[in-house]
Amino acid sequence: MHHNHLTGTISSAISQMHRLFILDLSYNQISGTIPWTIGALTQLCTLRLSANNLVGSIPSTIGSLVSLMHLNLSDNQLAGNIPTSLLNLSRLEELDLSQNQLTHLSQDIWALHSRLEIMDLHGNLFEYPPLY
């Protein structure tokens, strides 16, 4: 479903697609927030929502996607924190949250770095503590 000029929002009813392995809605014009019900897609291996108009925060329920290997939410307008629930994603190999408006990067998130093949966080608004 990527590159199809889709518009609208992601329905919370997406949680009913229990057997879904890949959800790629990237490069569309989807707006609104990522529904918290997305955490019900426990069979999901790939979640790509990049290059849309998504706003709000990354739902902590994404940490329930225990089969997830590829997470790409880049090129949106997501704001706030990177949820520490992502630490639950033991199979995660790729994390791309670049080009958003994320502002807080917990020290715990760096624990992901050692087990990822790709981690891209550039182009955000992270607030770093002062260097002394």
N, C-alpha and C positions, 0 to 999 in steps of 0.2 A: 504494500500500500504506500510505499515511499514514492516521492516525486509525482504525486497525483493531484496537486492543487486542492486537497481536501480542506474544508473549512469547518468551523464549529468547535465543539468541545469534546473531550473524552468522557463518555458517560460512565457513571459509577456502576452501571450494569455490566461493564467489562469484566467484573469479578465472576460472572457466570460462565466465562470461557475457561473452565478449569483445565482443559487438556491442551491449551495453547503452549507451544514451545518457543515460538518467535513472534514478537510484536515489533514491527518496524513501521512507524508512522512518520519517519523523518522526511524533511524537505517538503512540508506541506504548509498550510496556513492555519494550523490548529491553535486555538487560543484557550484561555481559562487556566485552571489548575490541573495538576495531576491528581486524580481522585485517590483518596486514601484506600479505597477498596482494591486498588491494584495489587495490594499485598496478598490477595487471595489466589493469585496466579502462581501457585507454588511449583508448577512444572516448567515455568518460563526459564529458558536458557539465555535468551537474547532480548533485551529491551532497548530499542533505539527510538527516541523521541526528539532527536536533534533537529535544529533548523526549523523551528516553529515559533509560535508567539506565546509560549507557556509562561505563566507568572506564578507568584506565590512561592511557597517553600517546597522542598523535596519531602514528600511524606515519609515519616519514619517507618511506615509499613513496608517500604521497599526492602527493609532488612528481613522480611519474612520470605523473600523469594530465594529460598535455600538452594535452588538449582541454577541460579543466575551466574553466567560466565561473562557476559558482555553487557555493560550498562553505559549508554551514551545519551546524555541529556544536554549536550553542548548546544551553543548558539540559540539560547532562549533568553528569557528575562527572569530566571529563577533567582530568588533572593533568600537571605537568611543564612542559616547554618547548614553544614553538611551533616546529616544525621549520623550519630555514632552507631545506630543500628546497622549501618553498612558493614560493620565489623563482623556481623553474623554471616556474611556472605563468603563462606569458606572456599567456594569454587570460583569466585570472581577472578578473572584474568585481565579484564579491560575496564577501566573507569575513566570516562571522559565527561567532565563537568565544566569544560572550558567555555569561555565567552558567555558568562551569565553575570549576575549581580550578587553572587554569594559574598557574604561579609565575614563569616566566622569559620575558621579552620581549627578544629579541636586537635590538640596534640595526639589524641588517641587515633585519629585518622592515619597518622604516619605509620601505624602498625600494619595498615593495608599495603603500604608501599613495598614491603619486603616480599609479598606473595603475588604481586601483580606483574604482568608483562607490560602493560601500558597504564600509565596514570597521568592524565592531562588536566591540570587545574588552571591554566593560564587565562588571562583576560577577565578576572573577577575583581572584586573590591575588598579583598581580604584585609582585615585590620591586624597588623602585626604588633606584638608588644615592643616597646622601645628597647633598643640595644644599649646596654650599660658597659 
